Amino acid sequence: MPKVLRPHPSVYPLRLYGDPVLRRKANPVSDVAASVSVPGFERASLKEVAHSLLETMFVARGVGIAAPQVGLSQRLFVAVEYEDDEEENENQPDKPLRSKVLRDFVFVNPVLTVINKKKDDHMTEGCLSIPNIYEEGVKRSRAVRVDYLDLDGQPQSIEAEDYLARVFQHEIDHLNGVLFLDHLPASVTDEYRKELSALQRQAKANLKELEG
């Protein structure tokens, strides 16, 4: 009996630390006009998937999310640049993040080029697939260029500095099976052994439910 797939969702369930898909190198998108299959869900256009990725990111209160984080092993990620208003953020922590967006980005088959080799390791970094763990010390290039295709298949390029450059590097790491903890000493991972073991168990349970 064929497996019944769920309708394409507006918000995806997140794949968590320990899920094998997070360690795979994602495949290039061969045709932006072709539909794709996120495991467990009906096929959808790349535009629909990108929209749901953005919605998933907003719900999780993130700044970027890569396709492997919802189980799709293809070279696609989305990101946003928010208004920087710390006082407003503190006073209205539940305000929808989409209302603070300055720009949103959808990157298909991104290629990263470092344009400033100076590294910064002072910003705190986290990951939607490793919730509630935040650490400084991840060294990222201060400025990068990303060449990519947009959702119409047209080549584009963008340069970014500092925080936005960090976001882009973090998401492209996901497309290569790399997590931000990999950039830190093993002692940091050891410090979170209990939390990471719990995430691995949850990831396994989530996969079992998805495959059922």
FIFISE-59778 format. One record per residue (C-alpha): residue in three letters; residue number from 1; x, y, z; chain. Coordinates in pm, whole numbers, plus 50000, padded with zeros to 5 digits. Example, Ala and Ser with C-alpha at 12.3 -4.5 7.8 and 13.67 -1.06 7.14 Angstrom:
2
 marlo vexgu    c1    c2    c3 vexke
   ALA     1 51230 49550 50780     A
   SER     2 51367 49894 50714     A
This chain:
212
 marlo vexgu    c1    c2    c3 vexke
   MET     1 50000 50000 50000     A
   PRO     2 50156 50335 49901     A
   LYS     3 50247 50570 50180     A
   VAL     4 50007 50861 50227     A
   LEU     5 50193 51192 50213     A
   ARG     6 50088 51496 50412     A
   PRO     7 49976 51810 50226     A
   HIS     8 50246 52068 50173     A
   PRO     9 50259 52270 50500     A
   SER    10 50290 52641 50563     A
   VAL    11 50532 52559 50845     A
   TYR    12 50765 52259 50843     A
   PRO    13 50868 52050 51143     A
   LEU    14 51236 52116 51209     A
   ARG    15 51497 51844 51181     A
   LEU    16 51699 51831 51502     A
   TYR    17 52058 51758 51597     A
   GLY    18 52124 51390 51534     A
   ASP    19 51910 51369 51221     A
   PRO    20 52131 51222 50944     A
   VAL    21 52009 51474 50683     A
   LEU    22 52192 51751 50870     A
   ARG    23 52522 51576 50801     A
   ARG    24 52477 51522 50427     A
   LYS    25 52616 51749 50160     A
   ALA    26 52308 51884 49984     A
   ASN    27 52255 51830 49611     A
   PRO    28 52241 52120 49365     A
   VAL    29 51897 52227 49246     A
   SER    30 51892 52116 48881     A
   ASP    31 51576 52299 48772     A
   VAL    32 51415 52585 48967     A
   ALA    33 51089 52527 48778     A
   ALA    34 51061 52162 48882     A
   SER    35 50865 52052 49186     A
   VAL    36 51055 51906 49479     A
   SER    37 50969 51652 49745     A
   VAL    38 51030 51734 50110     A
   PRO    39 51026 51392 50280     A
   GLY    40 50687 51312 50428     A
   PHE    41 50500 51577 50227     A
   GLU    42 50341 51610 49885     A
   ARG    43 50552 51759 49608     A
   ALA    44 50557 52138 49582     A
   SER    45 50718 52406 49371     A
   LEU    46 51047 52553 49485     A
   LYS    47 50868 52884 49542     A
   GLU    48 50618 52714 49774     A
   VAL    49 50900 52545 49962     A
   ALA    50 51089 52875 49996     A
   HIS    51 50776 53046 50130     A
   SER    52 50724 52770 50386     A
   LEU    53 51090 52789 50485     A
   LEU    54 51049 53159 50558     A
   GLU    55 50733 53094 50761     A
   THR    56 50908 52815 50952     A
   MET    57 51194 53051 51028     A
   PHE    58 50958 53326 51150     A
   VAL    59 50771 53086 51380     A
   ALA    60 51102 52964 51523     A
   ARG    61 51219 53326 51555     A
   GLY    62 51531 53270 51346     A
   VAL    63 51728 53472 51093     A
   GLY    64 51791 53196 50841     A
   ILE    65 51709 52836 50763     A
   ALA    66 51848 52589 50511     A
   ALA    67 51651 52324 50325     A
   PRO    68 51824 52030 50502     A
   GLN    69 51681 52161 50829     A
   VAL    70 51338 52050 50709     A
   GLY    71 51468 51731 50548     A
   LEU    72 51522 51855 50191     A
   SER    73 51880 51780 50090     A
   GLN    74 51908 52046 49821     A
   ARG    75 52117 52362 49801     A
   LEU    76 51857 52615 49904     A
   PHE    77 51835 52849 50199     A
   VAL    78 51643 53157 50306     A
   ALA    79 51744 53441 50534     A
   VAL    80 51624 53782 50648     A
   GLU    81 51764 54110 50763     A
   TYR    82 51562 54258 51049     A
   GLU    83 51526 54610 51179     A
   ASP    84 51779 54663 51456     A
   ASP    85 51574 54807 51741     A
   GLU    86 51684 54644 52066     A
   GLU    87 51454 54854 52285     A
   GLU    88 51149 54761 52078     A
   ASN    89 51254 54395 52072     A
   GLU    90 51278 54390 52452     A
   ASN    91 50945 54566 52502     A
   GLN    92 50758 54357 52244     A
   PRO    93 50918 54011 52247     A
   ASP    94 50607 53850 52096     A
   LYS    95 50573 54094 51805     A
   PRO    96 50569 53893 51478     A
   LEU    97 50918 53898 51332     A
   ARG    98 50789 53935 50976     A
   SER    99 50680 54289 51065     A
   LYS   100 51044 54379 51137     A
   VAL   101 51188 54249 50811     A
   LEU   102 51396 54490 50605     A
   ARG   103 51485 54236 50337     A
   ASP   104 51434 53868 50281     A
   PHE   105 51655 53646 50070     A
   VAL   106 51611 53317 49887     A
   PHE   107 51933 53154 49765     A
   VAL   108 51936 52867 49518     A
   ASN   109 52272 52693 49458     A
   PRO   110 52467 52958 49651     A
   VAL   111 52843 52989 49609     A
   LEU   112 53033 53172 49882     A
   THR   113 53342 53385 49822     A
   VAL   114 53531 53547 50109     A
   ILE   115 53606 53913 50036     A
   ASN   116 53750 54002 50377     A
   LYS   117 53966 53730 50531     A
   LYS   118 53966 53898 50872     A
   LYS   119 53779 53675 51116     A
   ASP   120 53536 53768 51389     A
   ASP   121 53453 53538 51680     A
   HIS   122 53272 53770 51921     A
   MET   123 52914 53723 51806     A
   THR   124 52686 53472 51972     A
   GLU   125 52566 53200 51739     A
   GLY   126 52286 52946 51763     A
   CYS   127 52090 52714 51536     A
   LEU   128 51723 52628 51492     A
   SER   129 51818 52260 51472     A
   ILE   130 52007 52286 51802     A
   PRO   131 51759 52489 52008     A
   ASN   132 51852 52669 52329     A
   ILE   133 52228 52636 52280     A
   TYR   134 52413 52960 52207     A
   GLU   135 52787 53015 52202     A
   GLU   136 53045 53274 52111     A
   GLY   137 53374 53179 51951     A
   VAL   138 53268 53066 51603     A
   LYS   139 53517 53231 51368     A
   ARG   140 53349 53374 51059     A
   SER   141 53486 53591 50778     A
   ARG   142 53394 53957 50819     A
   ALA   143 53268 54001 50461     A
   VAL   144 53153 53761 50190     A
   ARG   145 52993 53755 49847     A
   VAL   146 52725 53502 49760     A
   ASP   147 52654 53420 49396     A
   TYR   148 52328 53234 49349     A
   LEU   149 52015 53181 49144     A
   ASP   150 51685 53344 49236     A
   LEU   151 51353 53160 49215     A
   ASP   152 51321 53255 48848     A
   GLY   153 51654 53091 48773     A
   GLN   154 51832 53423 48720     A
   PRO   155 52190 53465 48845     A
   GLN   156 52230 53712 49130     A
   SER   157 52505 53828 49362     A
   ILE   158 52510 53997 49701     A
   GLU   159 52783 54116 49934     A
   ALA   160 52739 54115 50312     A
   GLU   161 52938 54219 50615     A
   ASP   162 52953 54124 50982     A
   TYR   163 52625 53981 51115     A
   LEU   164 52458 53919 50780     A
   ALA   165 52780 53766 50648     A
   ARG   166 52775 53534 50950     A
   VAL   167 52417 53431 50876     A
   PHE   168 52503 53347 50515     A
   GLN   169 52810 53145 50620     A
   HIS   170 52609 52957 50882     A
   GLU   171 52340 52858 50631     A
   ILE   172 52587 52755 50361     A
   ASP   173 52756 52539 50625     A
   HIS   174 52424 52357 50658     A
   LEU   175 52431 52281 50285     A
   ASN   176 52768 52114 50340     A
   GLY   177 52662 51909 50642     A
   VAL   178 52841 52135 50890     A
   LEU   179 52693 52262 51218     A
   PHE   180 52810 52566 51412     A
   LEU   181 52927 52348 51702     A
   ASP   182 53179 52190 51464     A
   HIS   183 53370 52520 51465     A
   LEU   184 53414 52513 51843     A
   PRO   185 53641 52305 52068     A
   ALA   186 53519 51956 52154     A
   SER   187 53492 52067 52516     A
   VAL   188 53194 52288 52419     A
   THR   189 53005 51992 52275     A
   ASP   190 53098 51790 52585     A
   GLU   191 52951 52066 52801     A
   TYR   192 52615 52016 52629     A
   ARG   193 52631 51638 52616     A
   LYS   194 52305 51594 52808     A
   GLU   195 52113 51845 52594     A
   LEU   196 52251 51706 52268     A
   SER   197 52168 51348 52368     A
   ALA   198 51810 51459 52434     A
   LEU   199 51795 51623 52091     A
   GLN   200 51926 51305 51929     A
   ARG   201 51653 51101 52096     A
   GLN   202 51390 51352 51984     A
   ALA   203 51530 51353 51628     A
   LYS   204 51503 50974 51618     A
   ALA   205 51145 50984 51747     A
   ASN   206 51052 51255 51494     A
   LEU   207 51191 51047 51209     A
   LYS   208 50998 50742 51322     A
   GLU   209 50676 50946 51327     A
   LEU   210 50748 51100 50986     A
   GLU   211 50820 50760 50830     A
   GLY   212 50512 50607 50992     A
